[in-house]
Amino acid sequence: MTAGAVNPLARVLVIGGGYSGLRFGQAAAALGAQVWLTRRSAPEGGGNNAAEAASPLQWLPYDSAAGQAPALPNGLTHVLVTTPPGAASGGDAVFQQLLEPLRQQPLQWLGYLSTTGVYGDTGGAWVSETSPTEPGLTRSRSRLESEQRWLASGLPVQSFRLPAIYGPGRCPFTQLRQGTARLVHKPGQVFCRIHVDDIVGALLHAAALPASQRPAVINVSDDAPCPSSETLGYAAHLLGCKLPPVQRFDAIAGAMSPMALSFWADNRRVSNHLLCQQLGYRLRYPSYREGFAASLREEQASGLA
Ligand SMILES: NC(=O)c1ccc[n+]([C@@H]2O[C@H](COP(=O)([O-])OP(=O)(O)OC[C@H]3O[C@@H](n4cnc5c(N)ncnc54)[C@H](OP(=O)(O)O)[C@@H]3O)[C@@H](O)[C@H]2O)c1
């Protein structure tokens, strides 16, 4: 993992210490940085229980719905924003509330987690960072607006466009074990994905670059866009369990929820050429094969499985 960006002098704030944010915070703390993370609910035990006290991570309560930013620690050098824009409000309360407080900080780098949904549907064609942004879904349109606001903020922002995030606790193992996994076939449809530790690795790699060499927008996607039936098949192989029967997308689409249906609306292949060839980042998990196997090992080791 790149150590250059986040060093013992770094003071890191993660706005949204959820799945990816927590993993990033833990990696930064392991490199010696001081790390604060926000979450909406108060920590169990009010932050005073033994586990919280022993952790190098410090938690700040923050819910943008409450209408104001938290009091930020002084001297922040690195910030990661993982919060999604509020689709309903048509704006981004996190941006509105935090922009001015962040302008008061000696920031060297701000990473914003965006989505590859901003490219819209390309019928399976490849997209790069220079491809047109033509989001079809409402949530992807508000994401693009939010990304553009951060990029135009005057802060040292890089936006990281992510496909489906997976990793320990976010693989199809539980659904397969419980018999709730669905094997759906839609001809020609592929999905892109990224292991959470490659998000963390790419963030640290990008932040370590000299500011003048940091692209504003970077796709963070692995080398293996493929149908979800392929990834489900591999997950079943790792577990040694049977796959459910194949269902044709056309036959079941009418019974899908609008949210479930929306995941099938876009079809594209996301290039990581900029990250991996031009910027020299080496993926830890180039495909779901290594990534699923490592995730299963970690789930088993941590008692999740
Ligand atoms: N999941 C995917 O496959 C995927 C794919 C592409 C892009 N993305 C985007 O990438 C980002 C990171 O994904 P993730 O799966 O790591 O996200 P996640 O686990 O859902 O974490 C999101 C974080 O944002 C915080 N948050 C949400 N709404 C907030 C609000 N109104 N005020 C303050 N904090 C708020 C959450 O707080 P709590 O901890 O209190 O819940 C959580 O810490 C997200 O923006 C997501 O939309 C996700």
Ligand as a Chemical Component Dictionary entry (heavy atoms), coordinates in Angstrom:
data_LIG
# 
_chem_comp.id                   LIG 
_chem_comp.type                 NON-POLYMER 
_chem_comp.pdbx_formal_charge   0 
_chem_comp.three_letter_code    LIG 
# 
loop_
_chem_comp_atom.comp_id 
_chem_comp_atom.atom_id 
_chem_comp_atom.alt_atom_id 
_chem_comp_atom.type_symbol 
_chem_comp_atom.charge 
_chem_comp_atom.model_Cartn_x 
_chem_comp_atom.model_Cartn_y 
_chem_comp_atom.model_Cartn_z 
_chem_comp_atom.pdbx_ordinal 
LIG N1  N1  N 0  -22.220 0.400  -2.712 1  
LIG C1  C1  C 0  -21.865 0.434  -3.991 2  
LIG O1  O1  O 0  -21.797 -0.590 -4.691 3  
LIG C2  C2  C 0  -21.484 1.764  -4.611 4  
LIG C3  C3  C 0  -21.122 1.814  -5.959 5  
LIG C4  C4  C 0  -20.682 3.025  -6.483 6  
LIG C5  C5  C 0  -20.636 4.156  -5.698 7  
LIG N2  N2  N 1  -21.058 4.080  -4.397 8  
LIG C6  C6  C 0  -20.999 5.310  -3.601 9  
LIG O2  O2  O 0  -19.717 5.325  -2.976 10 
LIG C7  C7  C 0  -19.833 5.895  -1.665 11 
LIG C8  C8  C 0  -19.300 4.904  -0.637 12 
LIG O3  O3  O 0  -20.064 3.722  -0.713 13 
LIG P1  P1  P 0  -20.215 2.795  0.567  14 
LIG O4  O4  O 0  -20.931 1.584  0.105  15 
LIG O5  O5  O -1 -18.923 2.679  1.269  16 
LIG O6  O6  O 0  -21.212 3.708  1.427  17 
LIG P2  P2  P 0  -21.896 3.450  2.859  18 
LIG O7  O7  O 0  -21.344 2.229  3.521  19 
LIG O8  O8  O 0  -23.366 3.524  2.664  20 
LIG O9  O9  O 0  -21.411 4.729  3.690  21 
LIG C9  C9  C 0  -21.924 5.998  3.443  22 
LIG C10 C10 C 0  -21.571 6.884  4.619  23 
LIG O10 O10 O 0  -22.253 8.134  4.438  24 
LIG C11 C11 C 0  -22.906 8.481  5.648  25 
LIG N3  N3  N 0  -24.102 9.260  5.328  26 
LIG C12 C12 C 0  -25.121 8.924  4.498  27 
LIG N4  N4  N 0  -26.055 9.899  4.478  28 
LIG C13 C13 C 0  -25.605 10.874 5.318  29 
LIG C14 C14 C 0  -26.119 12.111 5.726  30 
LIG N5  N5  N 0  -27.317 12.577 5.268  31 
LIG N6  N6  N 0  -25.409 12.855 6.618  32 
LIG C15 C15 C 0  -24.217 12.420 7.092  33 
LIG N7  N7  N 0  -23.671 11.228 6.730  34 
LIG C16 C16 C 0  -24.365 10.464 5.855  35 
LIG C17 C17 C 0  -23.254 7.160  6.287  36 
LIG O11 O11 O 0  -23.464 7.378  7.661  37 
LIG P3  P3  P 0  -23.819 6.160  8.679  38 
LIG O12 O12 O 0  -22.484 5.492  8.941  39 
LIG O13 O13 O 0  -24.372 6.821  9.860  40 
LIG O14 O14 O 0  -24.775 5.275  7.930  41 
LIG C18 C18 C 0  -22.031 6.321  5.963  42 
LIG O15 O15 O 0  -21.033 6.545  6.946  43 
LIG C19 C19 C 0  -21.302 6.256  -1.476 44 
LIG O16 O16 O 0  -21.492 7.615  -1.810 45 
LIG C20 C20 C 0  -22.006 5.360  -2.471 46 
LIG O17 O17 O 0  -23.240 5.914  -2.918 47 
LIG C21 C21 C 0  -21.455 2.920  -3.839 48 
# 
loop_
_chem_comp_bond.comp_id 
_chem_comp_bond.atom_id_1 
_chem_comp_bond.atom_id_2 
_chem_comp_bond.value_order 
_chem_comp_bond.pdbx_ordinal 
LIG N1  C1  SING 1  
LIG C1  O1  DOUB 2  
LIG C1  C2  SING 3  
LIG C2  C3  SING 4  
LIG C2  C21 DOUB 5  
LIG C3  C4  DOUB 6  
LIG C4  C5  SING 7  
LIG C5  N2  DOUB 8  
LIG N2  C6  SING 9  
LIG N2  C21 SING 10 
LIG C6  O2  SING 11 
LIG C6  C20 SING 12 
LIG O2  C7  SING 13 
LIG C7  C8  SING 14 
LIG C7  C19 SING 15 
LIG C8  O3  SING 16 
LIG O3  P1  SING 17 
LIG P1  O4  DOUB 18 
LIG P1  O5  SING 19 
LIG P1  O6  SING 20 
LIG O6  P2  SING 21 
LIG P2  O7  DOUB 22 
LIG P2  O8  SING 23 
LIG P2  O9  SING 24 
LIG O9  C9  SING 25 
LIG C9  C10 SING 26 
LIG C10 O10 SING 27 
LIG C10 C18 SING 28 
LIG O10 C11 SING 29 
LIG C11 N3  SING 30 
LIG C11 C17 SING 31 
LIG N3  C12 SING 32 
LIG N3  C16 SING 33 
LIG C12 N4  DOUB 34 
LIG N4  C13 SING 35 
LIG C13 C14 SING 36 
LIG C13 C16 DOUB 37 
LIG C14 N5  SING 38 
LIG C14 N6  DOUB 39 
LIG N6  C15 SING 40 
LIG C15 N7  DOUB 41 
LIG N7  C16 SING 42 
LIG C17 O11 SING 43 
LIG C17 C18 SING 44 
LIG O11 P3  SING 45 
LIG P3  O12 DOUB 46 
LIG P3  O13 SING 47 
LIG P3  O14 SING 48 
LIG C18 O15 SING 49 
LIG C19 O16 SING 50 
LIG C19 C20 SING 51 
LIG C20 O17 SING 52 
# 
